[in-house]
């Protein structure tokens, strides 16, 4: 797993570079899990923490519900991404 493919907000393994291969070039694509636009909400640490707390307040609801894997588990994702709530 490449950490550059992990959503900085929710820890989803996005499967593609969220901020480019160099980590400097946001794709401006949208995380299907938390709804972050790579390059906007995740551009600063404050932004990441704010967006994450909003998302967690909503119990980690998927932004694109149809994309949610049936075996997805919020705690597992947070744990594997090293995110503490
Ligand atoms: Zn996300």
PDB file of the backbone (N, CA, C, O) and the ligand in Angstrom, with CONECT records:
HET     ZN  A 101       1
ATOM      1  N   UNK A   1       0.854  -1.199   0.000  1.00  0.00           N
ATOM      2  CA  UNK A   1       0.000   0.000   0.000  1.00  0.00           C
ATOM      3  C   UNK A   1       0.891   1.250   0.000  1.00  0.00           C
ATOM      4  O   UNK A   1       1.797   1.377   0.824  1.00  0.00           O
ATOM      5  N   UNK A   2       0.628   2.146  -0.911  1.00  0.00           N
ATOM      6  CA  UNK A   2       1.403   3.374  -1.043  1.00  0.00           C
ATOM      7  C   UNK A   2       0.678   4.478  -0.275  1.00  0.00           C
ATOM      8  O   UNK A   2      -0.491   4.761  -0.540  1.00  0.00           O
ATOM      9  N   UNK A   3       1.369   5.095   0.669  1.00  0.00           N
ATOM     10  CA  UNK A   3       0.704   6.099   1.500  1.00  0.00           C
ATOM     11  C   UNK A   3       0.209   7.282   0.678  1.00  0.00           C
ATOM     12  O   UNK A   3      -0.679   8.009   1.123  1.00  0.00           O
ATOM     13  N   UNK A   4       0.766   7.488  -0.508  1.00  0.00           N
ATOM     14  CA  UNK A   4       0.304   8.590  -1.356  1.00  0.00           C
ATOM     15  C   UNK A   4      -1.057   8.289  -1.994  1.00  0.00           C
ATOM     16  O   UNK A   4      -1.666   9.151  -2.627  1.00  0.00           O
ATOM     17  N   UNK A   5      -1.513   7.056  -1.814  1.00  0.00           N
ATOM     18  CA  UNK A   5      -2.827   6.689  -2.349  1.00  0.00           C
ATOM     19  C   UNK A   5      -3.887   6.645  -1.256  1.00  0.00           C
ATOM     20  O   UNK A   5      -5.035   6.269  -1.497  1.00  0.00           O
ATOM     21  N   UNK A   6      -3.483   7.034  -0.056  1.00  0.00           N
ATOM     22  CA  UNK A   6      -4.412   7.019   1.072  1.00  0.00           C
ATOM     23  C   UNK A   6      -5.016   8.410   1.257  1.00  0.00           C
ATOM     24  O   UNK A   6      -4.300   9.410   1.275  1.00  0.00           O
ATOM     25  N   UNK A   7      -6.325   8.460   1.392  1.00  0.00           N
ATOM     26  CA  UNK A   7      -6.976   9.748   1.657  1.00  0.00           C
ATOM     27  C   UNK A   7      -6.499  10.263   3.007  1.00  0.00           C
ATOM     28  O   UNK A   7      -6.556   9.551   4.010  1.00  0.00           O
ATOM     29  N   UNK A   8      -6.026  11.509   3.023  1.00  0.00           N
ATOM     30  CA  UNK A   8      -5.466  12.071   4.257  1.00  0.00           C
ATOM     31  C   UNK A   8      -6.540  12.329   5.301  1.00  0.00           C
ATOM     32  O   UNK A   8      -6.246  12.439   6.491  1.00  0.00           O
ATOM     33  N   UNK A   9      -7.766  12.423   4.856  1.00  0.00           N
ATOM     34  CA  UNK A   9      -8.854  12.730   5.782  1.00  0.00           C
ATOM     35  C   UNK A   9      -9.415  11.463   6.423  1.00  0.00           C
ATOM     36  O   UNK A   9      -9.486  11.358   7.647  1.00  0.00           O
ATOM     37  N   UNK A  10      -9.816  10.498   5.584  1.00  0.00           N
ATOM     38  CA  UNK A  10     -10.530   9.334   6.124  1.00  0.00           C
ATOM     39  C   UNK A  10      -9.698   8.055   6.118  1.00  0.00           C
ATOM     40  O   UNK A  10     -10.089   7.064   6.735  1.00  0.00           O
ATOM     41  N   UNK A  11      -8.554   8.063   5.431  1.00  0.00           N
ATOM     42  CA  UNK A  11      -7.707   6.879   5.433  1.00  0.00           C
ATOM     43  C   UNK A  11      -8.061   5.843   4.387  1.00  0.00           C
ATOM     44  O   UNK A  11      -7.498   4.749   4.379  1.00  0.00           O
ATOM     45  N   UNK A  12      -9.000   6.179   3.494  1.00  0.00           N
ATOM     46  CA  UNK A  12      -9.361   5.236   2.442  1.00  0.00           C
ATOM     47  C   UNK A  12      -8.166   4.971   1.528  1.00  0.00           C
ATOM     48  O   UNK A  12      -7.435   5.892   1.162  1.00  0.00           O
ATOM     49  N   UNK A  13      -7.978   3.702   1.167  1.00  0.00           N
ATOM     50  CA  UNK A  13      -6.989   3.364   0.151  1.00  0.00           C
ATOM     51  C   UNK A  13      -7.653   3.671  -1.197  1.00  0.00           C
ATOM     52  O   UNK A  13      -8.437   2.879  -1.719  1.00  0.00           O
ATOM     53  N   UNK A  14      -7.316   4.839  -1.737  1.00  0.00           N
ATOM     54  CA  UNK A  14      -8.018   5.355  -2.911  1.00  0.00           C
ATOM     55  C   UNK A  14      -7.662   4.585  -4.183  1.00  0.00           C
ATOM     56  O   UNK A  14      -8.439   4.561  -5.138  1.00  0.00           O
ATOM     57  N   UNK A  15      -6.497   3.962  -4.191  1.00  0.00           N
ATOM     58  CA  UNK A  15      -6.103   3.170  -5.353  1.00  0.00           C
ATOM     59  C   UNK A  15      -5.449   3.988  -6.452  1.00  0.00           C
ATOM     60  O   UNK A  15      -5.115   3.463  -7.514  1.00  0.00           O
ATOM     61  N   UNK A  16      -5.268   5.274  -6.191  1.00  0.00           N
ATOM     62  CA  UNK A  16      -4.590   6.144  -7.151  1.00  0.00           C
ATOM     63  C   UNK A  16      -3.970   7.285  -6.329  1.00  0.00           C
ATOM     64  O   UNK A  16      -4.342   7.497  -5.175  1.00  0.00           O
ATOM     65  N   UNK A  17      -3.031   8.011  -6.926  1.00  0.00           N
ATOM     66  CA  UNK A  17      -2.375   9.082  -6.191  1.00  0.00           C
ATOM     67  C   UNK A  17      -3.345  10.234  -5.953  1.00  0.00           C
ATOM     68  O   UNK A  17      -3.899  10.800  -6.895  1.00  0.00           O
ATOM     69  N   UNK A  18      -3.543  10.576  -4.664  1.00  0.00           N
ATOM     70  CA  UNK A  18      -4.462  11.675  -4.347  1.00  0.00           C
ATOM     71  C   UNK A  18      -3.793  13.024  -4.620  1.00  0.00           C
ATOM     72  O   UNK A  18      -4.450  13.995  -4.994  1.00  0.00           O
ATOM     73  N   UNK A  19      -2.475  13.062  -4.427  1.00  0.00           N
ATOM     74  CA  UNK A  19      -1.703  14.287  -4.630  1.00  0.00           C
ATOM     75  C   UNK A  19      -0.560  14.034  -5.621  1.00  0.00           C
ATOM     76  O   UNK A  19       0.529  14.591  -5.483  1.00  0.00           O
ATOM     77  N   UNK A  20      -0.822  13.196  -6.608  1.00  0.00           N
ATOM     78  CA  UNK A  20       0.202  12.909  -7.609  1.00  0.00           C
ATOM     79  C   UNK A  20       1.301  12.021  -7.064  1.00  0.00           C
ATOM     80  O   UNK A  20       1.408  11.804  -5.858  1.00  0.00           O
ATOM     81  N   UNK A  21       2.107  11.518  -7.965  1.00  0.00           N
ATOM     82  CA  UNK A  21       3.203  10.630  -7.596  1.00  0.00           C
ATOM     83  C   UNK A  21       4.228  11.352  -6.733  1.00  0.00           C
ATOM     84  O   UNK A  21       4.892  10.740  -5.897  1.00  0.00           O
ATOM     85  N   UNK A  22       4.350  12.658  -6.945  1.00  0.00           N
ATOM     86  CA  UNK A  22       5.324  13.449  -6.186  1.00  0.00           C
ATOM     87  C   UNK A  22       4.740  13.978  -4.871  1.00  0.00           C
ATOM     88  O   UNK A  22       5.449  14.601  -4.080  1.00  0.00           O
ATOM     89  N   UNK A  23       3.449  13.729  -4.644  1.00  0.00           N
ATOM     90  CA  UNK A  23       2.824  14.207  -3.414  1.00  0.00           C
ATOM     91  C   UNK A  23       2.592  15.708  -3.403  1.00  0.00           C
ATOM     92  O   UNK A  23       2.269  16.279  -2.361  1.00  0.00           O
ATOM     93  N   UNK A  24       2.754  16.355  -4.555  1.00  0.00           N
ATOM     94  CA  UNK A  24       2.679  17.818  -4.632  1.00  0.00           C
ATOM     95  C   UNK A  24       1.607  18.286  -5.601  1.00  0.00           C
ATOM     96  O   UNK A  24       1.336  19.482  -5.706  1.00  0.00           O
ATOM     97  N   UNK A  25       1.007  17.353  -6.300  1.00  0.00           N
ATOM     98  CA  UNK A  25       0.127  17.725  -7.409  1.00  0.00           C
ATOM     99  C   UNK A  25      -1.263  17.131  -7.188  1.00  0.00           C
ATOM    100  O   UNK A  25      -1.564  16.048  -7.689  1.00  0.00           O
ATOM    101  N   UNK A  26      -2.105  17.836  -6.442  1.00  0.00           N
ATOM    102  CA  UNK A  26      -3.426  17.275  -6.136  1.00  0.00           C
ATOM    103  C   UNK A  26      -4.230  16.977  -7.397  1.00  0.00           C
ATOM    104  O   UNK A  26      -4.186  17.716  -8.380  1.00  0.00           O
ATOM    105  N   UNK A  27      -4.961  15.875  -7.333  1.00  0.00           N
ATOM    106  CA  UNK A  27      -5.720  15.443  -8.505  1.00  0.00           C
ATOM    107  C   UNK A  27      -7.057  16.157  -8.625  1.00  0.00           C
ATOM    108  O   UNK A  27      -7.676  16.149  -9.689  1.00  0.00           O
ATOM    109  N   UNK A  28      -7.510  16.782  -7.528  1.00  0.00           N
ATOM    110  CA  UNK A  28      -8.830  17.409  -7.473  1.00  0.00           C
ATOM    111  C   UNK A  28      -9.953  16.416  -7.742  1.00  0.00           C
ATOM    112  O   UNK A  28     -11.059  16.787  -8.136  1.00  0.00           O
ATOM    113  N   UNK A  29      -9.637  15.144  -7.519  1.00  0.00           N
ATOM    114  CA  UNK A  29     -10.707  14.148  -7.569  1.00  0.00           C
ATOM    115  C   UNK A  29     -11.349  14.082  -6.186  1.00  0.00           C
ATOM    116  O   UNK A  29     -10.828  14.625  -5.212  1.00  0.00           O
ATOM    117  N   UNK A  30     -12.482  13.409  -6.128  1.00  0.00           N
ATOM    118  CA  UNK A  30     -13.232  13.394  -4.871  1.00  0.00           C
ATOM    119  C   UNK A  30     -13.161  12.019  -4.222  1.00  0.00           C
ATOM    120  O   UNK A  30     -13.376  10.996  -4.872  1.00  0.00           O
ATOM    121  N   UNK A  31     -12.859  12.014  -2.937  1.00  0.00           N
ATOM    122  CA  UNK A  31     -12.830  10.756  -2.194  1.00  0.00           C
ATOM    123  C   UNK A  31     -14.260  10.231  -2.070  1.00  0.00           C
ATOM    124  O   UNK A  31     -15.130  10.925  -1.543  1.00  0.00           O
ATOM    125  N   UNK A  32     -14.508   9.015  -2.549  1.00  0.00           N
ATOM    126  CA  UNK A  32     -15.873   8.486  -2.489  1.00  0.00           C
ATOM    127  C   UNK A  32     -16.314   8.197  -1.061  1.00  0.00           C
ATOM    128  O   UNK A  32     -17.505   8.065  -0.781  1.00  0.00           O
ATOM    129  N   UNK A  33     -15.347   8.102  -0.171  1.00  0.00           N
ATOM    130  CA  UNK A  33     -15.665   7.758   1.215  1.00  0.00           C
ATOM    131  C   UNK A  33     -16.072   8.989   2.027  1.00  0.00           C
ATOM    132  O   UNK A  33     -17.165   9.035   2.591  1.00  0.00           O
ATOM    133  N   UNK A  34     -15.184   9.983   2.079  1.00  0.00           N
ATOM    134  CA  UNK A  34     -15.477  11.134   2.949  1.00  0.00           C
ATOM    135  C   UNK A  34     -15.863  12.386   2.171  1.00  0.00           C
ATOM    136  O   UNK A  34     -16.286  13.376   2.769  1.00  0.00           O
ATOM    137  N   UNK A  35     -15.725  12.358   0.857  1.00  0.00           N
ATOM    138  CA  UNK A  35     -16.150  13.501   0.048  1.00  0.00           C
ATOM    139  C   UNK A  35     -15.119  14.614  -0.056  1.00  0.00           C
ATOM    140  O   UNK A  35     -15.405  15.688  -0.585  1.00  0.00           O
ATOM    141  N   UNK A  36     -13.929  14.355   0.446  1.00  0.00           N
ATOM    142  CA  UNK A  36     -12.853  15.349   0.322  1.00  0.00           C
ATOM    143  C   UNK A  36     -12.447  15.517  -1.134  1.00  0.00           C
ATOM    144  O   UNK A  36     -12.313  14.535  -1.863  1.00  0.00           O
ATOM    145  N   UNK A  37     -12.254  16.754  -1.554  1.00  0.00           N
ATOM    146  CA  UNK A  37     -11.639  16.997  -2.852  1.00  0.00           C
ATOM    147  C   UNK A  37     -10.136  17.100  -2.606  1.00  0.00           C
ATOM    148  O   UNK A  37      -9.671  17.980  -1.881  1.00  0.00           O
ATOM    149  N   UNK A  38      -9.381  16.183  -3.223  1.00  0.00           N
ATOM    150  CA  UNK A  38      -7.932  16.186  -3.013  1.00  0.00           C
ATOM    151  C   UNK A  38      -7.358  17.479  -3.575  1.00  0.00           C
ATOM    152  O   UNK A  38      -7.415  17.735  -4.777  1.00  0.00           O
ATOM    153  N   UNK A  39      -6.799  18.294  -2.671  1.00  0.00           N
ATOM    154  CA  UNK A  39      -6.284  19.591  -3.089  1.00  0.00           C
ATOM    155  C   UNK A  39      -7.023  20.740  -2.418  1.00  0.00           C
ATOM    156  O   UNK A  39      -6.529  21.867  -2.389  1.00  0.00           O
ATOM    157  N   UNK A  40      -8.206  20.458  -1.878  1.00  0.00           N
ATOM    158  CA  UNK A  40      -8.951  21.495  -1.147  1.00  0.00           C
ATOM    159  C   UNK A  40      -8.947  21.212   0.354  1.00  0.00           C
ATOM    160  O   UNK A  40      -8.108  21.730   1.091  1.00  0.00           O
ATOM    161  N   UNK A  41      -9.891  20.387   0.796  1.00  0.00           N
ATOM    162  CA  UNK A  41     -10.016  20.168   2.249  1.00  0.00           C
ATOM    163  C   UNK A  41      -8.757  19.562   2.854  1.00  0.00           C
ATOM    164  O   UNK A  41      -8.487  19.750   4.040  1.00  0.00           O
ATOM    165  N   UNK A  42      -7.979  18.830   2.041  1.00  0.00           N
ATOM    166  CA  UNK A  42      -6.809  18.146   2.603  1.00  0.00           C
ATOM    167  C   UNK A  42      -5.517  18.907   2.342  1.00  0.00           C
ATOM    168  O   UNK A  42      -4.429  18.336   2.424  1.00  0.00           O
ATOM    169  N   UNK A  43      -5.633  20.205   2.026  1.00  0.00           N
ATOM    170  CA  UNK A  43      -4.436  20.978   1.696  1.00  0.00           C
ATOM    171  C   UNK A  43      -3.653  21.397   2.939  1.00  0.00           C
ATOM    172  O   UNK A  43      -2.445  21.623   2.862  1.00  0.00           O
ATOM    173  N   UNK A  44      -4.329  21.500   4.075  1.00  0.00           N
ATOM    174  CA  UNK A  44      -3.638  21.879   5.310  1.00  0.00           C
ATOM    175  C   UNK A  44      -4.020  20.900   6.423  1.00  0.00           C
ATOM    176  O   UNK A  44      -5.040  20.215   6.353  1.00  0.00           O
ATOM    177  N   UNK A  45      -3.169  20.858   7.447  1.00  0.00           N
ATOM    178  CA  UNK A  45      -3.462  19.975   8.582  1.00  0.00           C
ATOM    179  C   UNK A  45      -4.777  20.375   9.239  1.00  0.00           C
ATOM    180  O   UNK A  45      -5.583  19.517   9.597  1.00  0.00           O
ATOM    181  N   UNK A  46      -4.991  21.673   9.397  1.00  0.00           N
ATOM    182  CA  UNK A  46      -6.249  22.149   9.976  1.00  0.00           C
ATOM    183  C   UNK A  46      -7.439  21.692   9.159  1.00  0.00           C
ATOM    184  O   UNK A  46      -8.446  21.232   9.697  1.00  0.00           O
ATOM    185  N   UNK A  47      -7.303  21.826   7.850  1.00  0.00           N
ATOM    186  CA  UNK A  47      -8.379  21.428   6.954  1.00  0.00           C
ATOM    187  C   UNK A  47      -8.676  19.944   7.064  1.00  0.00           C
ATOM    188  O   UNK A  47      -9.835  19.529   7.067  1.00  0.00           O
ATOM    189  N   UNK A  48      -7.628  19.157   7.154  1.00  0.00           N
ATOM    190  CA  UNK A  48      -7.778  17.702   7.270  1.00  0.00           C
ATOM    191  C   UNK A  48      -8.524  17.359   8.557  1.00  0.00           C
ATOM    192  O   UNK A  48      -9.462  16.562   8.552  1.00  0.00           O
ATOM    193  N   UNK A  49      -8.089  17.980   9.667  1.00  0.00           N
ATOM    194  CA  UNK A  49      -8.699  17.664  10.965  1.00  0.00           C
ATOM    195  C   UNK A  49     -10.158  18.110  11.000  1.00  0.00           C
ATOM    196  O   UNK A  49     -11.012  17.422  11.558  1.00  0.00           O
ATOM    197  N   UNK A  50     -10.433  19.259  10.403  1.00  0.00           N
ATOM    198  CA  UNK A  50     -11.801  19.783  10.393  1.00  0.00           C
ATOM    199  C   UNK A  50     -12.709  18.867   9.577  1.00  0.00           C
ATOM    200  O   UNK A  50     -13.795  18.486  10.014  1.00  0.00           O
ATOM    201  N   UNK A  51     -12.236  18.529   8.386  1.00  0.00           N
ATOM    202  CA  UNK A  51     -13.036  17.671   7.509  1.00  0.00           C
ATOM    203  C   UNK A  51     -13.237  16.292   8.147  1.00  0.00           C
ATOM    204  O   UNK A  51     -14.319  15.710   8.075  1.00  0.00           O
ATOM    205  N   UNK A  52     -12.171  15.785   8.772  1.00  0.00           N
ATOM    206  CA  UNK A  52     -12.266  14.465   9.397  1.00  0.00           C
ATOM    207  C   UNK A  52     -13.278  14.475  10.541  1.00  0.00           C
ATOM    208  O   UNK A  52     -14.060  13.536  10.689  1.00  0.00           O
ATOM    209  N   UNK A  53     -13.261  15.538  11.350  1.00  0.00           N
ATOM    210  CA  UNK A  53     -14.181  15.538  12.487  1.00  0.00           C
ATOM    211  C   UNK A  53     -15.628  15.680  11.999  1.00  0.00           C
ATOM    212  O   UNK A  53     -16.541  15.104  12.590  1.00  0.00           O
ATOM    213  N   UNK A  54     -15.836  16.439  10.929  1.00  0.00           N
ATOM    214  CA  UNK A  54     -17.187  16.522  10.337  1.00  0.00           C
ATOM    215  C   UNK A  54     -17.645  15.145   9.873  1.00  0.00           C
ATOM    216  O   UNK A  54     -18.775  14.721  10.116  1.00  0.00           O
ATOM    217  N   UNK A  55     -16.718  14.459   9.192  1.00  0.00           N
ATOM    218  CA  UNK A  55     -17.042  13.151   8.612  1.00  0.00           C
ATOM    219  C   UNK A  55     -17.327  12.142   9.718  1.00  0.00           C
ATOM    220  O   UNK A  55     -18.269  11.355   9.622  1.00  0.00           O
ATOM    221  N   UNK A  56     -16.503  12.170  10.774  1.00  0.00           N
ATOM    222  CA  UNK A  56     -16.700  11.219  11.870  1.00  0.00           C
ATOM    223  C   UNK A  56     -17.967  11.529  12.656  1.00  0.00           C
ATOM    224  O   UNK A  56     -18.627  10.629  13.175  1.00  0.00           O
ATOM    225  N   UNK A  57     -18.300  12.825  12.738  1.00  0.00           N
ATOM    226  CA  UNK A  57     -19.541  13.194  13.404  1.00  0.00           C
ATOM    227  C   UNK A  57     -20.740  12.566  12.692  1.00  0.00           C
ATOM    228  O   UNK A  57     -21.751  12.236  13.311  1.00  0.00           O
ATOM    229  N   UNK A  58     -20.599  12.414  11.390  1.00  0.00           N
ATOM    230  CA  UNK A  58     -21.647  11.753  10.615  1.00  0.00           C
ATOM    231  C   UNK A  58     -21.455  10.240  10.578  1.00  0.00           C
ATOM    232  O   UNK A  58     -22.015   9.558   9.720  1.00  0.00           O
ATOM    233  N   UNK A  59     -20.665   9.722  11.507  1.00  0.00           N
ATOM    234  CA  UNK A  59     -20.409   8.283  11.640  1.00  0.00           C
ATOM    235  C   UNK A  59     -19.745   7.657  10.417  1.00  0.00           C
ATOM    236  O   UNK A  59     -19.988   6.494  10.095  1.00  0.00           O
ATOM    237  N   UNK A  60     -18.911   8.436   9.744  1.00  0.00           N
ATOM    238  CA  UNK A  60     -18.149   7.887   8.630  1.00  0.00           C
ATOM    239  C   UNK A  60     -19.019   7.429   7.466  1.00  0.00           C
ATOM    240  O   UNK A  60     -18.747   6.420   6.816  1.00  0.00           O
ATOM    241  N   UNK A  61     -20.074   8.204   7.227  1.00  0.00           N
ATOM    242  CA  UNK A  61     -20.969   7.875   6.124  1.00  0.00           C
ATOM    243  C   UNK A  61     -20.242   8.092   4.795  1.00  0.00           C
ATOM    244  O   UNK A  61     -19.505   9.065   4.634  1.00  0.00           O
ATOM    245  N   UNK A  62     -20.455   7.181   3.850  1.00  0.00           N
ATOM    246  CA  UNK A  62     -19.823   7.304   2.540  1.00  0.00           C
ATOM    247  C   UNK A  62     -20.470   8.410   1.723  1.00  0.00           C
ATOM    248  O   UNK A  62     -21.693   8.507   1.621  1.00  0.00           O
ATOM    249  N   UNK A  63     -19.609   9.241   1.144  1.00  0.00           N
ATOM    250  CA  UNK A  63     -20.072  10.342   0.300  1.00  0.00           C
ATOM    251  C   UNK A  63     -20.764   9.775  -0.945  1.00  0.00           C
ATOM    252  O   UNK A  63     -21.814  10.262  -1.362  1.00  0.00           O
ATOM    253  N   UNK A  64     -20.169   8.760  -1.513  1.00  0.00           N
ATOM    254  CA  UNK A  64     -20.779   8.081  -2.658  1.00  0.00           C
ATOM    255  C   UNK A  64     -21.190   6.691  -2.172  1.00  0.00           C
ATOM    256  O   UNK A  64     -20.436   5.724  -2.279  1.00  0.00           O
ATOM    257  N   UNK A  65     -22.385   6.625  -1.645  1.00  0.00           N
ATOM    258  CA  UNK A  65     -22.849   5.404  -0.975  1.00  0.00           C
ATOM    259  C   UNK A  65     -22.725   4.162  -1.856  1.00  0.00           C
ATOM    260  O   UNK A  65     -22.461   3.065  -1.364  1.00  0.00           O
ATOM    261  N   UNK A  66     -22.915   4.345  -3.150  1.00  0.00           N
ATOM    262  CA  UNK A  66     -22.862   3.207  -4.076  1.00  0.00           C
ATOM    263  C   UNK A  66     -21.481   2.580  -4.185  1.00  0.00           C
ATOM    264  O   UNK A  66     -21.337   1.416  -4.560  1.00  0.00           O
ATOM    265  N   UNK A  67     -20.449   3.387  -3.842  1.00  0.00           N
ATOM    266  CA  UNK A  67     -19.065   2.910  -3.936  1.00  0.00           C
ATOM    267  C   UNK A  67     -18.631   2.147  -2.684  1.00  0.00           C
ATOM    268  O   UNK A  67     -17.554   1.551  -2.658  1.00  0.00           O
ATOM    269  N   UNK A  68     -19.446   2.166  -1.677  1.00  0.00           N
ATOM    270  CA  UNK A  68     -19.036   1.555  -0.408  1.00  0.00           C
ATOM    271  C   UNK A  68     -19.002   0.031  -0.493  1.00  0.00           C
ATOM    272  O   UNK A  68     -20.022  -0.600  -0.772  1.00  0.00           O
ATOM    273  N   UNK A  69     -17.824  -0.564  -0.251  1.00  0.00           N
ATOM    274  CA  UNK A  69     -17.739  -2.033  -0.268  1.00  0.00           C
ATOM    275  C   UNK A  69     -18.612  -2.624   0.841  1.00  0.00           C
ATOM    276  O   UNK A  69     -18.731  -2.051   1.924  1.00  0.00           O
ATOM    277  N   UNK A  70     -19.215  -3.772   0.555  1.00  0.00           N
ATOM    278  CA  UNK A  70     -20.137  -4.357   1.534  1.00  0.00           C
ATOM    279  C   UNK A  70     -19.418  -4.768   2.815  1.00  0.00           C
ATOM    280  O   UNK A  70     -20.019  -4.825   3.888  1.00  0.00           O
ATOM    281  N   UNK A  71     -18.109  -5.056   2.686  1.00  0.00           N
ATOM    282  CA  UNK A  71     -17.385  -5.486   3.890  1.00  0.00           C
ATOM    283  C   UNK A  71     -16.597  -4.340   4.529  1.00  0.00           C
ATOM    284  O   UNK A  71     -15.724  -4.569   5.366  1.00  0.00           O
ATOM    285  N   UNK A  72     -16.910  -3.116   4.131  1.00  0.00           N
ATOM    286  CA  UNK A  72     -16.183  -1.969   4.661  1.00  0.00           C
ATOM    287  C   UNK A  72     -16.472  -1.768   6.140  1.00  0.00           C
ATOM    288  O   UNK A  72     -17.597  -1.948   6.607  1.00  0.00           O
ATOM    289  N   UNK A  73     -15.422  -1.388   6.864  1.00  0.00           N
ATOM    290  CA  UNK A  73     -15.612  -1.139   8.282  1.00  0.00           C
ATOM    291  C   UNK A  73     -14.840   0.117   8.681  1.00  0.00           C
ATOM    292  O   UNK A  73     -13.639   0.231   8.435  1.00  0.00           O
ATOM    293  N   UNK A  74     -15.540   1.038   9.289  1.00  0.00           N
ATOM    294  CA  UNK A  74     -14.945   2.319   9.657  1.00  0.00           C
ATOM    295  C   UNK A  74     -13.715   2.157  10.556  1.00  0.00           C
ATOM    296  O   UNK A  74     -12.653   2.712  10.276  1.00  0.00           O
ATOM    297  N   UNK A  75     -13.871   1.400  11.621  1.00  0.00           N
ATOM    298  CA  UNK A  75     -12.767   1.267  12.581  1.00  0.00           C
ATOM    299  C   UNK A  75     -11.535   0.620  11.946  1.00  0.00           C
ATOM    300  O   UNK A  75     -10.401   1.007  12.230  1.00  0.00           O
ATOM    301  N   UNK A  76     -11.774  -0.369  11.084  1.00  0.00           N
ATOM    302  CA  UNK A  76     -10.662  -1.041  10.409  1.00  0.00           C
ATOM    303  C   UNK A  76      -9.889  -0.048   9.545  1.00  0.00           C
ATOM    304  O   UNK A  76      -8.658  -0.034   9.533  1.00  0.00           O
ATOM    305  N   UNK A  77     -10.640   0.777   8.825  1.00  0.00           N
ATOM    306  CA  UNK A  77      -9.983   1.755   7.953  1.00  0.00           C
ATOM    307  C   UNK A  77      -9.169   2.763   8.763  1.00  0.00           C
ATOM    308  O   UNK A  77      -8.025   3.064   8.424  1.00  0.00           O
ATOM    309  N   UNK A  78      -9.758   3.273   9.817  1.00  0.00           N
ATOM    310  CA  UNK A  78      -9.069   4.258  10.650  1.00  0.00           C
ATOM    311  C   UNK A  78      -7.805   3.646  11.244  1.00  0.00           C
ATOM    312  O   UNK A  78      -6.755   4.286  11.290  1.00  0.00           O
ATOM    313  N   UNK A  79      -7.919   2.420  11.690  1.00  0.00           N
ATOM    314  CA  UNK A  79      -6.796   1.736  12.312  1.00  0.00           C
ATOM    315  C   UNK A  79      -5.661   1.528  11.316  1.00  0.00           C
ATOM    316  O   UNK A  79      -4.497   1.793  11.621  1.00  0.00           O
ATOM    317  N   UNK A  80      -6.013   1.050  10.117  1.00  0.00           N
ATOM    318  CA  UNK A  80      -4.949   0.744   9.157  1.00  0.00           C
ATOM    319  C   UNK A  80      -4.299   2.027   8.650  1.00  0.00           C
ATOM    320  O   UNK A  80      -3.152   2.002   8.202  1.00  0.00           O
ATOM    321  N   UNK A  81      -5.016   3.145   8.715  1.00  0.00           N
ATOM    322  CA  UNK A  81      -4.433   4.420   8.288  1.00  0.00           C
ATOM    323  C   UNK A  81      -3.754   5.139   9.450  1.00  0.00           C
ATOM    324  O   UNK A  81      -3.151   6.196   9.266  1.00  0.00           O
ATOM    325  N   UNK A  82      -3.855   4.560  10.646  1.00  0.00           N
ATOM    326  CA  UNK A  82      -3.229   5.178  11.811  1.00  0.00           C
ATOM    327  C   UNK A  82      -3.940   6.441  12.274  1.00  0.00           C
ATOM    328  O   UNK A  82      -3.324   7.337  12.852  1.00  0.00           O
ATOM    329  N   UNK A  83      -5.239   6.502  12.016  1.00  0.00           N
ATOM    330  CA  UNK A  83      -6.016   7.683  12.411  1.00  0.00           C
ATOM    331  C   UNK A  83      -6.663   7.417  13.770  1.00  0.00           C
ATOM    332  O   UNK A  83      -7.337   6.408  13.978  1.00  0.00           O
ATOM    333  N   UNK A  84      -6.434   8.352  14.680  1.00  0.00           N
ATOM    334  CA  UNK A  84      -7.079   8.228  15.994  1.00  0.00           C
ATOM    335  C   UNK A  84      -8.258   9.174  16.051  1.00  0.00           C
ATOM    336  O   UNK A  84      -8.179  10.316  15.598  1.00  0.00           O
ATOM    337  N   UNK A  85      -9.346   8.693  16.609  1.00  0.00           N
ATOM    338  CA  UNK A  85     -10.516   9.564  16.706  1.00  0.00           C
ATOM    339  C   UNK A  85     -10.749  10.030  18.135  1.00  0.00           C
ATOM    340  O   UNK A  85     -11.696  10.773  18.395  1.00  0.00           O
TER     341      UNK A  85
HETATM  342 ZN    ZN A 101     -11.504  10.272   2.224  1.00  0.00          ZN
END
